[in-house]
């Protein structure tokens, strides 16, 4: 089992897909890295030799910002937006979409699943006496 940047890479998957388990490495980036190292993307992770896995680890950790470093960088960018008081920062503070999406409908994932309908808080009608 290969361990890169604190993540265990799955053995049973192809190497190009298994590299995407690392935060910050997508399918395009993993294929680019494998092309640079001249490793076939369809080989299983368990079939990778030790020297190739060491080269893979070195390239990913030196040339790309991944995992904790990338998460910290993103958090600092959002914090900077909040501190300078820009529109995007205020949207982040309120927990709303910050890239111009509509909010009347279609933003359940950002706001949370608040399904408030017309009759959801209404009490029953008075009965006849």
PyMOL commands that set and color helices and strands:
alter all, ss='L'
color gray80, all
select helices_A, chain A and resi 15-21+27-37+45-47+50-63+67-84+87-94+108-111
alter helices_A, ss='H'
color red, helices_A
select strands_A, chain A and resi 3-4+7-8
alter strands_A, ss='S'
color yellow, strands_A
deselect
rebuild
show_as cartoon
